[in-house]
């Protein structure tokens, strides 16, 4: 009788362990499209890290796409491509295009575009760091919302639609010249100077400074990076979140 009880308890323990693993999926990334149009999210890993979800897909309005993050350290970026079309066997997007591919498969995107940047599973307390950057310009509102993390886990990003207020000199129109404003360039992209791009002599925290153009972005969206050596005041150390939700439009 004792032997059969031991077998039963061992089997029960193994079943419970299996169930625990099945119901403890780790960190998920969820992309939510609240825009009134389809967006094509793109995901680019930093060097040495794997491509997630083949690097890109379509996300229709008022839908979401959730997938497990790597269980080891991973870093990279996510952005939205907009006004994408497939014609004459060629896929292209008005903003954020990655080499005319639906699945970016590791390629970066064309600027200007709003970027979400991530460093997952780092540090001894399983930290996940995240930020929204307008250093390369803006194409859609975007925020990152963590769920069930420990420590400092703020919502960061840019809820404002800056296309409506983008200065004339920074506007990107599609078709060029006479179409609607589809993105707002950075000062660096619009004018290409070392000072605005924080290059050469200006490539240090002491010499890379905010400009009138970066201040336009910062005023509307203070919890974002707006130039190369910017330091948003809203810092965080979010430990072991269950989900990081990237929301396009609000």
N, C-alpha and C positions, 0 to 999 in steps of 0.2 A: 504493500500500500504506500509506504514512504517513497519507494522508487518511482511509482507511477505519479505521485504528487510532484516529485522533483521534475519529472519529464513535462508534466502539465505546466508547472510554473515557468520552466525554461522556455517552453513554446510560447506561453503568454507574454513573457518578457520580450522575446524576439518579435512577436507581432506588434507589441507596443512600440518597440524601437523603430520598426518599419513604418508604423503609422506616424510616429513623431517626425521621421525624416520626410514622409510624404506631405505632412501638413506644415513643415517648416522650410519653405522654398527659398529663403534668403532674400536678397535684394532684387526688386523688380524695377525696371524702367518703364514708365507709361507715358506715351505721347498722346495728347488730347488736342483735337482740332475744334476750337470754338469759333473759328473764322467762318464767314458766310460763303466760303468757297473752298474747293479742294486745295490742300497743300501737299507737297511731296517732301516729307522729312528726309534729311540726309544725315548719316552718321559716319564720322571719320575718326579712326583710332589714332592716337599718337604712335610714333615709331616703336615697333616691337610688340604692340598689342593687337589682339585679333579684331577683325571686322565683325560687327554685329548686324544681324538682319540683312546681310549682303550689302549693307551700306545705304539702302534707300528703298522707298516704296511710296505708293499713293495713300493718302489719308483723307477720306471724304469729310465734308462738313458735318459737325456734331457727332463724330465717331472718335474712338480711341484705339490704340494698339499698345499692348503690354507684352513685355518679354523679360526673361530672367537676365540679370546682369552677370558678367563673369564672377566666379567665386573668388578669384585671385585679384590682385591689384590691376586696375584698368584705368586708363585715362584717354580722353578724347573730347570730341565736340559734336554737337547736334545743331542743325539749323533747318529752316523751312525753305523749300524752293516754291516759287509761285509762278502762275501763268504758264504752266508747262503744256506743251503740245507734242503730238507725235504725227509727223507728216513726212511723206517721201522717205520712209524708213529711217527717220531721224528724230530723236527725242531731244527737245530743248526747252529751257525754262528762261523766263524773263529775268528772274533773280535766283541766285544761289546755284546756278547750273554747275554740274560736275562732269565736264567733258562729254556732254550730250548722252549721258547714260541715265537710265532709270535707277539702276543699282550702282551706286558710286564705287563700291568695292575698294575703299581705301583712298579714293581721290578727294582732294579738297574742293571747295566751292568758290564760285566767282563772287567777288564783292560788288556792291555792298550787301550785307546780310546780318541779321541779328544772330548772335552765337550763344549757345549754352555750352559751358565748359565744365568738365567733370574730372575728378580724381577719386576713384572709388577704392575702398579697402586699403587704406594706408594708415600707418601708425599702429601703436600697440593696443589702441582701443577701437580698432576697425572704423576709422573715420572716413566719411564721404564728404569731399569738398565739391562745391558747385558754385558757378557764377554765371551771370549773363553779361556779355560784352557787346558794346556798341563801338569798339575801337575800329572795326571794319565797316561801320555804317549800320543801317537799319532797313529791314524790309517788312517785318510783321511784329506786333507786340508779342512778348514771350516772358513767361515767368517759370521758375523752378520751385515746386512745393514739395518738401519732404514730409513723410508720414511715419510716425511711431519711432522717431530717432530719439536719442538721449543727448542732453547737453544743449548747446546753442544751435538751433535748427530753423533759422528764419526763412520766410519766403523772399526770394530775390528776383529782380528782373524789371521789366518795363511794360506796364499796362497801357501806356498812352499810344495812340496811333499817330506817329510823327510824320506820316505821309501828308497829312493835312496842313502841317505847320512848317514843313521842311523849307529852309531858305532856298531861294531861286538858284543860287550858285551850287547847291548840293543836290539838286533834284536829278533823279534818273527817271527818264520817261521811256515808255515802250508803247508803240514804236518811237524811236528816237526823234526828239524835236517837237512832236505834236501830240503824242499819246498821253495817257494819264500818268501821274507820278506813281511809280511802282517801288521805288526805294529812295533812301536818303543817304548820300555818300558821306564819308568822313572827310575832314579837311585835307587829310593826307591824299586820299584818292582824287579829290577834286583839283588840288593844286600841286601835289607832288614835291613840296619843298622838304629839305632835311629837317627844318624846325617842326613842321606839322607832322612829319612822319617819324620824328624822334630817331633820326639816323645820324651816323658819323659823330660830329661834335655834340649833337643833342641826344645821344643814346646813353643817358644816365639819369638816375633819379634827380640829380641836381640841375641838369640842363633841359630835361624833357618836361615841359610845363603844359598846363591847360591852355587852350586857345579859345577864341570866341566861338569857334565851331564845336569844339568838344563841350563847351559850356552850354550850348544849345541842347545837346543830348543830356548833360548832367542835370540841368534845371528841370527837364521833364521826367527824368528817370534817375534819381540820385543813387539808387541801389544797383548801379551798373558800373562797369569799367568803361571809360570814355576816351582814354588815350593810353599809350603804351605803359607808362609808369604810374598810372592812376591807382589810388588806394581807397576804394569805397569804405565808408565808415561802418557799414553793416557787415561785420565779420561773423564767422561761425566755425564751430567745431562740432559737427553732427556725427554722433557715434551710432553705428548699427541701425540706420533707418530701414524700414521694411520696403519703402517705395520712394522713388524720386519721380515726381510727376512734372513733365514738361508740357506747359499749356500754351498753345498758340492762340492769340486773341482772347479777349475777355468781354 
